[in-house]
């Protein structure tokens, strides 16, 4: 019986390692590919499911309070959110990556971020997008396809608008 349990555990370990290796070889999701479906539950308990926003542009920003390069873009993302908010066809979602809630909430307060943000519990969303670090931002078009992938921080509000505006025409 012990040998059977040992062999079962070994087989499970091999399967887990194989799945991880397969995911790492897939590489990152690229422009033109469908965005993976996900649901983000915000720190305030609201739920956002990507498929509910078909027909809108969706900006998904992966960040963390411990990420120094996330800080310079935080105010620009908030400014872009405020710029597009009244249109109703652009959704910003912040996905907090490998963080603690108190530090994440302090970060949101420090930078005055008001668009929906939530933790990436069990790193499910970041794994689905196959991110490699933070910050990373995926801009998803109205058809649900990745229209832009930003590895590293945005450098200005104008840079963000230059990517989103053409998608709205």
C-alpha positions in Angstrom: 0.0 0.0 0.0 2.8 2.4 0.9 4.5 1.7 -2.5 1.3 2.5 -4.3 1.0 5.8 -2.5 4.6 6.6 -3.2 4.3 5.9 -6.9 1.0 7.9 -7.1 2.7 10.9 -5.4 5.6 10.6 -7.8 3.3 10.4 -10.8 1.4 13.5 -9.6 4.7 15.4 -9.2 5.7 14.5 -12.7 2.4 15.7 -14.1 2.7 19.0 -12.1 6.3 19.6 -13.4 5.2 18.7 -16.9 2.4 21.3 -16.9 4.7 23.9 -15.5 7.3 23.2 -18.2 4.7 23.3 -20.9 3.4 26.7 -19.7 6.9 28.1 -19.6 7.6 27.0 -23.1 4.4 28.5 -24.4 5.8 32.0 -23.8 3.8 35.1 -23.3 0.4 35.8 -24.9 1.0 38.0 -27.9 -0.8 40.8 -29.7 -3.7 39.4 -31.9 -4.3 36.4 -29.6 -7.6 36.1 -27.6 -7.3 37.3 -24.1 -7.8 34.5 -21.5 -11.1 34.6 -19.7 -10.9 35.6 -16.0 -12.8 37.0 -13.1 -11.3 39.6 -10.8 -12.8 40.1 -7.4 -11.8 43.5 -6.2 -10.6 44.5 -2.7 -14.1 45.9 -2.1 -15.8 42.6 -3.2 -17.0 43.6 -6.7 -16.6 41.0 -9.4 -15.5 41.7 -13.0 -15.6 38.9 -15.6 -13.8 39.7 -18.8 -16.5 38.3 -21.1 -19.0 40.7 -19.6 -17.1 43.6 -21.3 -17.1 42.3 -24.9 -17.5 45.4 -27.0 -15.4 47.5 -24.7 -11.7 48.2 -24.5 -10.2 46.6 -21.4 -6.9 47.6 -19.8 -5.5 45.0 -17.5 -2.6 46.2 -15.5 -0.5 43.7 -13.4 1.3 45.5 -10.5 2.5 45.1 -6.9 3.1 47.4 -4.0 6.7 46.2 -3.8 7.4 47.0 -7.5 9.4 50.1 -7.8 8.9 50.4 -11.6 5.1 50.2 -11.1 5.0 53.5 -9.1 5.9 55.9 -12.0 3.0 54.7 -14.1 0.4 54.6 -11.4 -0.6 58.2 -11.7 -0.7 58.0 -15.5 -3.0 54.9 -15.4 -5.3 56.7 -13.0 -5.3 59.8 -15.2 -6.1 57.6 -18.2 -8.9 56.0 -16.3 -10.4 59.3 -15.4 -10.1 60.5 -19.0 -12.0 57.6 -20.4 -14.4 56.9 -17.5 -17.3 59.0 -18.8 -17.3 57.2 -22.2 -18.4 53.9 -20.6 -16.6 51.8 -23.2 -13.1 51.5 -21.6 -12.6 49.5 -18.5 -9.5 49.6 -16.4 -8.7 46.7 -14.1 -5.7 46.5 -11.8 -4.4 43.0 -10.8 -2.3 43.0 -7.7 0.4 40.3 -8.1 2.0 38.4 -5.1 1.3 41.0 -2.5 -0.4 41.4 0.9 -3.7 43.3 1.1 -2.5 45.9 3.6 0.4 46.9 1.4 -1.7 46.8 -1.7 -4.4 49.0 -0.2 -1.7 51.5 1.0 -0.3 51.6 -2.5 -3.7 52.4 -4.0 -4.3 55.1 -1.5 -0.8 56.6 -1.9 -1.3 57.0 -5.7 -5.0 57.9 -5.5 -6.0 54.9 -7.7 -9.8 54.7 -8.0 -10.3 52.2 -10.9 -11.2 48.6 -9.9 -8.3 46.6 -8.4 -8.1 43.2 -6.8 -5.6 40.5 -5.7 -4.5 37.8 -8.0 -5.4 35.0 -5.7 -3.4 31.9 -6.3 -1.8 33.8 -9.2 -4.5 32.4 -11.5 -4.9 35.5 -13.6 -1.2 36.1 -14.0 -0.7 32.5 -15.0 -3.5 32.7 -17.6 -1.8 35.8 -19.1 1.6 34.1 -18.6 3.2 37.3 -17.3 6.9 37.4 -16.5 6.9 40.2 -14.0 5.4 43.5 -13.1 4.4 45.9 -14.3 2.8 44.4 -17.4 -0.3 45.7 -19.1 -2.6 44.1 -21.6 -4.9 46.2 -23.6 -7.8 44.1 -25.0 -9.9 45.3 -27.9 -13.7 45.1 -28.3 -13.4 41.7 -29.9 -11.5 40.2 -26.9 -8.1 40.2 -28.7 -4.9 41.4 -27.2 -4.3 44.7 -29.0 -1.2 45.9 -27.1 1.2 44.3 -24.6 3.2 46.7 -22.4 6.1 45.0 -20.7 7.4 47.5 -18.1 5.8 50.8 -17.2 4.0 53.3 -19.4 6.0 56.5 -19.5 3.2 59.0 -19.8 -0.6 59.5 -20.1 -0.1 60.4 -23.7 1.5 57.0 -24.4 -1.5 55.3 -22.9 -4.0 57.4 -24.9 -2.0 56.8 -28.1 -2.7 53.1 -27.7 -6.3 53.3 -26.6 -7.6 56.1 -28.9 -7.2 54.2 -32.2 -9.1 51.3 -30.8 -12.1 53.5 -30.1 -12.6 54.7 -33.7 
